[in-house]
Amino acid sequence: MFEIVVVPPGADELSEQMGTKFKFWYQDEVYGKTLFKQGRPGTGENWAEKLACEFAELLGIPHAHYELAQWQGRDGVIRHGVICPSVVPDGARLIHGNELVGGKVTVANADEKVNNYALRNHLATRVFQFLHQAADIIMPPQAYQPIEGVHSPLGVFIGYLLFDALIANQDRHSENWALVRTSEGFYLSSSYDHGSSLGRNETDETRSAILTTRDRGQSMDAYVSRARSAFYPAAAPGVKVKAYRTLDLFQLACKMDPIAGRAWQTQLGRITEKQFGDVISRVPVGQMSDVAKEFTAKLLQANIGRLLSLEI
């Protein structure tokens, strides 16, 4: 089973302002500067973050490290969440995507019920072109262990998009990817913040219905096909557009570097169903229901099939 790290009482010396969740930085004896982030009650954010971390490791995606955790606040309430050591080395700075990429603002359809980030100027082709054109000054993540065919920051980023499609991550908005500026230069940051994935907000009732239905429109295949990214196509001012679906976004990115796209497909094809299942089984009792575990395994199987069937 995965360990549940106990964060020391009184560790909340610094607060983290970015985002909507309760979180704070503290100095961990093992990991150094570390973020505790509380999962919202009634969601699977904590187990989704931990599982995504382990799946990224299987795939060879450079990623932030997450552990399940709990912390007792000054009010005596025990809060459940995850911890994550900083992805930014001492003396370095994280530069988010919204600081790097400008362009036209795209407008989401009102019926998408998206968060505010979806209204920002987060154009897919602009991001891809930025990473491609700046390849001579931006390095892949320092934690990246090269795989054959993937040698550029864009190539690694294409891996992030395959990973998003695999876990149905719909939260790769412009503050959920970044560069790290160090004294040695600029690096693409490791992937981070994957809690909005794996259908973690669904109820067990909904999960059971999806797993057992004979209605193709409500099946797992239909469910995963609806997952959207936080990247948008270019549009004229005032024109309403929808975000790319996660699978379509990966396929679009592969047009910029098909060799990298095929390399990540190969990486994915090497992981067995048992390996994924073994990871899921390690979530402690009480953190994730049996239905949620079965649902997660089926979601991965559906997305693996879709990703491996793509012709790039």
N, C-alpha and C positions, 0 to 999 in steps of 0.2 A: 504494500500500500504506500501511497505517497505520504511523506511526512507532513504534518501540520506544524509549522513553525510558530512558536509563541513569542510575540514581540514584547519586549520589556515594558512594564507600566511606566508611564512618564516619558515615553520615547517621542512623543509628539511635540518636539521643540520647534520644528519648522512646519509650516503649512504649505501645501501645493495649491496655487490658485487656479491653474489651468484645468478645465474640464468641469464635470458636474457631480463627481463622486467625492465623498469624504476621503481625504488622503493626507499623508504627511511624510516628510523625509526624516530619517534617523540614522545614526551611525551603528551599523550592525557589526558584531564582533567577528563574524565570518566573512560577510560580503562587503563591508565598508559602507559607503553612502548608499542607502537603500530606501526605496519608496514602499510604504504600506498603503494599499488601496482597498477600501471596503467595497465589496460587492453589494449591489442593491438587493434588499430582501425580496424574495419571491422570484428571483431570476437565477440562472445558472452561470452568472458572470465569472464566479471564482473558478469553478471546474472548467469552464470554457477556456479561460486564460491559461490554466495549467495544461490542459490537453493540447491546446494549440502550440504551446511551447514545446511539448514533447514531440508533436507531429513535425514541427519545423526542424527539430533535431534529426529525426529520421530522414527527412528530405534533404538535409544539408543546407537549409536556409539559415543564414546568420540572423540570430534573433536575441531579443532580451530574454533573460532567464527569470522564470517565475516559480514561486513555491506557494502552496496553500498556507494560509497563516490565520492567526487570531490575535486580538489585542483587547485588553481590558482597559477601558477609558477611566478617566477620573470620576465618572459618575457610577462606576461599578459595572457598567454594561459591557458584555463581551461582544466584540464586533468581529465578524468573519470576513476575510478578504484574501489578498495575495500580497506577497512582497516581491520586489523587483530591484536588484542592484542597478545603479545608474549605468546607462549605456554611454555616458559621456566621461572620458578620462579627465583627471584633474587638470585644470588649466585650459580645457577645451570648451567650446561652445556649440550648442545644438542650434542649427538654423533650419527652421521648419519650411515646408514646401510653400506656404503662403508668403514667405519672405523672398522666395527664389523665383517664383513663376508669376508673371502678370498676365494681362490679357483681358479679353471681353468677359463680362459677367454673364453667366448663364442662369436661366430661371427655371426652377423645377415646377412641374405641374402641382397645383394645390392638392389634388386628390392623392398625391404620393405620401402625404403626411411625413415629410422629411424634416430633419433638424435644420437649424439655421445654416450649418456649414454647407449644406447642399446648394445654397444660394450664392456661394462664392465663386470666384473665377478659377475653377479647378478643371482646366481643359486637358483631356488625355493627351492629345497630340502635342500640345505645348510642353507638357512634362516630359514626354518621350524625346522630343527634339532637344530639350534642354540637357538631358542626361547624355544624349548621343553627341551633341556638339561640344559639350564640356568634358568629354572623356579624357582629354589631355591634361586636365587640371584636377579632376575628381577621381579618386581611387575607389575600388570596391571596399566594403567594410573591413576593418582590420581583423575581425574575427572570421572572415570568410576563408574557407578551405577550398581552393579552386577545384572545379570539376571540368572535365574536358568539354570545350566549346563555350565556356562562360568565363570571360576574362575582362569584362568592362562593367562599369556601374549600371549601365542600361541592361546588360545581360543578367546581372544579379537582380535588378528591379523586376525584370520579366519573371524571375523565379518567385518574387513576392506576389506577383499577380496570379501565377499558377496556384500558389499557396492560398491566396484569398478565394479563388474559385473552388479549391479543394474543401476548405472549411466553411464556405459560405460567409466569409467575412465581408460585411457591408459598411465598414467604418474606416476605410483607408482614405480619409479626408485629408485636407492640405496641412493639418497639424499632426497627422499620423504617418508621415514619412519626412525625412530630414537629411541634411548633411551635418557632419561633425567637422568643425574647424579646429585643428590642432596646430601646434608650432611647426609641424612637418607638412601641413597642407590640408586639403579637403578630402573627406571620406564620406561615402554614402553610409548613413546610419544603419545599424542592424534593424531588422523589423521589430516593431513593438506594438503594444496595445491591440490585442486580438480578442478582447472579451465579448465583442458583438458578433459572435460567430456560432456555428454548430446548432443553430436554432435554440439558443439558450433561453430565450424569452417565452417559448411555447409551454403551455401547460401539459401535464402528462395525459390529460384527456385528449388534447389536440394531437399529441404524439401518437397515442394509441389509435386514433381515428385514421391518421395518415398511414400508419403501418398496416392496418387491416382493411382499408377501403378497397372496393372493387371499381370505384369511380376513378377513371384515369385522370380526370381534371383535379382530383383531390389527392392523388397518389404522391409518393416520394419523388418520382421523376418530375412531376409537375411542380412540386414544392421547391426543389432545388433550382429548377429552371427560372424561377422568379427572383432569385437573389440578384440584387443590383449593387454596383460599386458606388463610390462617391466621386467618380470621374464623369465628366460631361463632354458631349460633342460641341464643337463651335456652333454658335447660333447668332443670328442677327439680334440686335437689342430688342427686348420685349417678346421675343419668340420663346414659347414654352417648350422645353425639351426634357426628356427623361434621362437619368443617368444610364450609362452602359451597364448591361448585365455583366456579372463577373466573368463568365466564360467568354463573352464577346470581347471584353476588354483585354483579356489575355491573348486572344487570337489577333486582335488589332495590334498589340504591342509586338507580337512575333513578326509582323511584317517589317519592323525595323531591324530585327536580328533573328531570322529564322533558325540559325544554328543554335543560338542560346535556347530558343523555345523548344527545339527538339531535344536538346540536352536535358532540360528540366523534365520533359515528358519521360525520358529514359530513366532519370532519377526516380520519378514517381512509380514507374513500372517495376522497379526493383523491390519495392516495399510490399510485403505480403499482407493479406487480410489478417493473418494471425498476429503480425507485429502491431497493427493498429488495434486489434482486439485486446492484446496484452496490455497496451497502454491504458485503454479505457477501463479495464478491469482493476487498475490500481487506484482509482478514485475511491476514497474511504466511504464506508457505509455512513449514510446520513448526509453526505455531501451531494450525492447524485443517485436518483432512483434507477431501478432496473429498466424501467421503460425508457428513461432518458439515455441509458447506456445502449440499449438496442437501437433506439432512434439514431443516435450519433453514429453507430457502426453502419447502419443502412444509408445514412446521409453521405458518409464517406464513400461507400461502395458506389452509390449513384454518381457522385461527382468524379470519382476515378474513371468510371466507364466513359463519361462524357469527355474528360480531358484526354484520355488515351486514344479516343476515336477521332480526335481532331487531325486533319491533314494540314501540316504547316510547311 
